């Protein structure tokens, strides 16, 4: 487990709480050096095998400003420092838009607008080859989500089951296209409570629970001091029986647009 070294500098209270959970659960972590933004999942390579990593181009449209460009980290320098060799791709793609299990990948359709030089079919095939999977499914981008990231929408519980946000509070039009995309996967689904509706801005992620952090036999669930927190914790306790369920107040970072999966970069070994 790796976190950006700027996380404790920018969000000390949140980091202190996270570190206490790590210590309680005996989870080891390291800090990525010389980072400029806390969302390590997005700019770090995507792992496809024990020693196979793909480095996509991190060039999101939401950072296309002079101020935004200052938050782009030197990923080459970071990977060299932690001795990660990776294959470089010419595709623009944020790691937060890749929800992967061993033989399948889900991502939002934003990847097509980010790579306009490719026809849709050709890009999909290129992605299958890079990820070394046959199963590649695309989700509609949620209208109010400027990032277009799939990890705030769905997660794999196992190879046959998807956890998905309960979008019953969203527009009927979005529900229809989302449900159709999910149905096309043929996977079983379980809905996770979704309550960002008290936020002052659409840029905030408070009330999004599906962006949890899972490590070894521990699941860290984000909570926000909302009435729905208790229900969410109960749901996860039922889904992840036999694992430690820990909660963490994530309001501080969620106000900036992401939660636990967004700030973490994890490496797996064979058998994980």
C-alpha positions in Angstrom: 0.0 0.0 0.0 1.4 3.4 -1.0 0.1 6.9 -0.3 1.3 10.2 -1.6 3.8 11.9 0.6 1.9 15.1 0.3 -1.2 13.6 2.1 0.1 14.1 5.6 1.3 17.5 4.7 -2.1 18.7 3.3 -4.5 16.7 5.5 -2.8 15.9 8.8 -6.0 15.3 10.8 -7.3 12.8 8.2 -3.9 11.1 7.9 -3.6 10.7 11.6 -6.9 8.9 11.7 -5.9 6.7 8.8 -2.6 5.9 10.3 -4.3 4.8 13.6 -6.5 2.4 11.6 -3.3 1.0 9.9 -1.6 0.5 13.2 -4.7 -1.2 14.7 -5.0 -3.6 11.8 -1.2 -4.1 11.4 -1.3 -2.8 7.8 2.0 -1.6 6.4 2.3 1.3 4.0 4.9 3.5 2.4 4.8 7.1 1.0 5.4 7.9 -2.6 8.1 10.5 -2.8 7.9 14.0 -4.3 4.1 13.9 -5.1 2.1 17.0 -5.9 -1.4 15.7 -5.4 -3.0 13.2 -3.1 -4.9 11.2 -5.7 -2.2 8.5 -6.3 -4.6 6.0 -7.9 -5.0 8.3 -10.9 -1.4 9.0 -11.9 0.4 5.9 -10.8 0.6 2.8 -13.2 -2.1 0.2 -13.5 -1.0 -3.2 -12.4 -2.0 -6.1 -14.6 0.4 -8.8 -13.3 2.7 -9.4 -10.3 5.5 -7.5 -12.1 3.5 -6.0 -15.0 2.5 -2.3 -14.9 1.1 0.0 -17.5 1.8 3.7 -17.3 -1.0 5.7 -19.0 -0.7 9.4 -19.8 -2.1 11.4 -17.0 -3.6 14.4 -18.7 -7.2 14.9 -17.5 -9.3 17.7 -18.9 -10.2 18.9 -15.4 -6.5 19.9 -14.9 -6.1 21.8 -18.1 -5.4 25.1 -16.3 -2.2 26.7 -15.3 -3.1 26.1 -11.6 -4.1 22.5 -12.3 -0.9 21.6 -14.2 1.0 22.4 -11.0 -0.5 19.3 -9.4 0.8 16.9 -11.9 3.5 14.7 -10.3 6.7 13.4 -11.9 5.6 9.8 -12.2 8.8 8.7 -13.8 10.7 10.0 -10.9 8.3 8.4 -8.4 8.5 5.0 -10.1 12.2 5.1 -10.4 12.5 5.9 -6.7 10.4 2.9 -5.7 11.9 0.7 -8.4 8.8 0.0 -10.5 9.4 -0.9 -14.1 6.4 -0.3 -16.4 5.3 -0.3 -19.9 4.3 3.1 -21.2 1.1 3.5 -23.2 0.2 6.4 -25.5 -3.4 6.4 -24.1 -4.8 9.1 -21.8 -6.4 7.4 -18.9 -6.7 8.0 -15.1 -6.2 5.0 -12.9 -9.4 5.9 -11.0 -11.3 5.0 -14.2 -10.1 1.4 -14.1 -12.0 -1.1 -12.0 -10.3 -4.4 -12.5 -10.5 -8.0 -11.4 -8.4 -10.8 -12.7 -10.2 -11.3 -16.0 -12.4 -8.2 -16.5 -12.2 -4.4 -16.5 -14.9 -1.8 -16.1 -14.5 1.8 -17.0 -16.4 4.9 -17.9 -16.9 6.0 -21.5 -14.9 9.1 -20.8 -11.9 7.2 -22.1 -13.3 7.6 -25.6 -13.4 11.4 -25.4 -9.9 11.5 -23.9 -8.5 9.6 -26.9 -10.4 11.0 -29.9 -7.8 9.8 -32.4 -9.0 6.2 -32.0 -12.3 4.9 -33.3 -14.3 3.4 -30.5 -13.9 -0.3 -31.6 -10.2 0.1 -32.1 -9.7 1.7 -28.7 -11.7 -1.0 -27.0 -9.5 -3.6 -28.6 -6.3 -1.8 -27.7 -7.5 -1.7 -24.1 -8.3 -5.4 -24.0 -4.8 -6.1 -25.3 -3.2 -3.8 -22.7 -5.1 -5.2 -19.8 -4.9 -8.8 -21.1 -8.6 -9.4 -20.7 -11.5 -10.3 -23.0 -14.2 -8.8 -20.7 -14.2 -5.1 -21.0 -17.3 -3.1 -20.2 -18.1 0.6 -20.3 -20.3 2.7 -18.1 -21.9 6.0 -18.8 -20.2 8.9 -17.1 -22.4 10.3 -14.4 -23.4 13.8 -15.5 -22.3 15.6 -12.4 -19.0 13.8 -12.0 -16.3 15.9 -13.7 -13.6 13.1 -13.3 -15.5 10.4 -15.1 -14.0 7.7 -12.8 -15.6 4.3 -12.5 -14.2 3.6 -9.0 -16.8 5.9 -7.5 -19.6 4.0 -9.2 -18.8 0.2 -9.0 -16.4 -2.3 -7.4 -16.0 -6.0 -7.8 -17.0 -8.1 -4.8 -15.8 -11.2 -6.6 -15.5 -12.2 -10.3 -19.2 -12.8 -10.6 -20.6 -9.9 -8.5 -20.5 -6.2 -8.7 -21.2 -3.7 -6.0 -22.9 -0.7 -7.6 -24.1 2.6 -6.3 -27.9 2.9 -5.5 -28.7 5.5 -8.1 -32.4 5.6 -7.3 -32.1 9.3 -6.4 -30.6 10.2 -9.8 -32.5 11.1 -13.0 -34.5 8.5 -14.8 -32.4 9.0 -17.9 -29.2 8.3 -16.2 -30.6 5.3 -14.3 -31.8 3.8 -17.6 -28.4 4.0 -19.4 -26.5 2.9 -16.2 -28.8 -0.1 -15.6 -28.4 -1.1 -19.3 -24.6 -0.9 -19.1 -24.6 -3.0 -15.9 -27.0 -5.6 -17.3 -24.8 -6.0 -20.4 -22.0 -7.4 -18.1 -24.2 -10.4 -17.1 -22.9 -10.1 -13.5 -24.8 -10.3 -10.3 -25.2 -6.9 -8.6 -25.6 -5.6 -5.0 -26.5 -2.0 -4.4 -24.5 0.2 -2.0 -26.1 3.2 -0.4 -25.2 6.5 -2.2 -26.0 9.8 -0.5 -24.0 12.8 -1.8 -27.1 14.9 -2.0 -26.3 17.1 1.0 -23.1 18.4 -0.6 -22.7 22.1 -1.4 -20.9 21.2 -4.7 -21.0 18.4 -7.2 -17.2 18.3 -6.9 -17.5 16.8 -3.4 -17.5 13.1 -2.7 -19.0 13.1 0.8 -21.7 10.5 1.0 -20.0 8.1 -1.5 -19.3 4.8 0.3 -18.2 2.5 -2.6 -14.8 4.2 -2.7 -13.6 2.1 0.2 -10.0 0.7 0.8 -9.6 -3.1 0.9 -6.3 -4.5 2.1 -5.6 -8.1 3.0 -8.3 -9.1 5.5 -9.3 -5.5 6.3 -11.9 -3.2 4.8 -11.8 0.5 5.6 -15.2 2.1 5.1 -15.5 5.9 4.7 -18.1 7.5 6.9 -19.3 11.1 7.0 -21.4 11.6 10.1 -24.5 11.0 8.1 -27.6 9.1 9.1 -26.8 6.6 6.4 -23.4 5.6 7.9 -24.8 3.0 10.2 -26.7 1.3 7.4 -23.7 1.3 5.2 -21.5 -0.3 7.8 -24.0 -3.0 8.4 -24.2 -3.7 4.6 -20.4 -4.1 4.4 -20.3 -6.3 7.5 -22.7 -8.7 5.8 -20.8 -8.6 2.5 -17.3 -9.0 3.9 -17.9 -11.5 6.7 -14.6 -12.8 8.1 -12.8 -9.5 7.4 -12.1 -6.7 9.8 -14.4 -3.8 9.1 -13.0 -0.4 10.2 -14.6 3.0 9.7 -12.9 6.3 9.1 -14.2 9.8 8.9 -13.4 10.9 5.4 -15.1 14.3 5.2 -11.8 16.2 4.9 -10.6 14.6 1.7 -14.1 13.9 0.3 -14.7 17.7 0.1 -11.8 17.7 -2.4 -13.5 15.1 -4.7 -12.3 11.7 -3.7 -12.2 9.1 -1.0 -10.1 6.1 0.1 -9.5 4.2 -3.2 -8.6 7.5 -4.8 -5.7 8.2 -2.4 -4.3 4.7 -2.4 -2.0 2.8 -4.8 -1.8 -0.9 -4.1 0.4 -3.6 -5.4 -0.7 -7.2 -5.4 1.3 -10.4 -5.4 0.4 -13.8 -7.0 -2.4 -15.3 -4.9 -3.7 -12.0 -3.6 
